Amino acid sequence: MLKTILMGSCVFVQGTYVRQLENGKILVRVGNRLFQGQPVS
């Protein structure tokens, strides 16, 4: 499932959902890299 996250104030990343973290952020995978950020609805 594709998810979009917000990293910082204006950087968006879209990738494959990995898991939700305890702090409310989520992890997404783009290629072999993992990114964490706030989910965008």
N, C-alpha and C positions, 0 to 999 in steps of 0.2 A: 504494500500500500504506500503510495507517495504522500509525503507530508512536507509542508513548508514551515521553516522556522525563521525567526528573526534573531540575528546575531548583532549585538551592539545597537546602534540607533537606526541604521538604514541598510544593513546588509542582509539580504534574504538568501536562504539556501533551500533547495528542494531536493529531496532524496528519499530513499526507502526507509520506512519507519523501522527502528531497532527496538527501543524500549523507552519507558518513561522513567525519569530519575526522581529521587525523593524530594528534590527542591522544586518540582513542578516543571522543569525543563524536559525536553525529549531529545533522544539521540536519533540522527538519521545517517545513513550510509550513502556516500557518493563515490562510486568505484571502490577503492580499498581504504578510503578515509572516513572517519567518523566526525560528525559535527554535533555540537549541543547548543540549544537555544530555546527561546520561548516559542511555543506553537502559535501559528497564525490560523485564525478561523476563517 
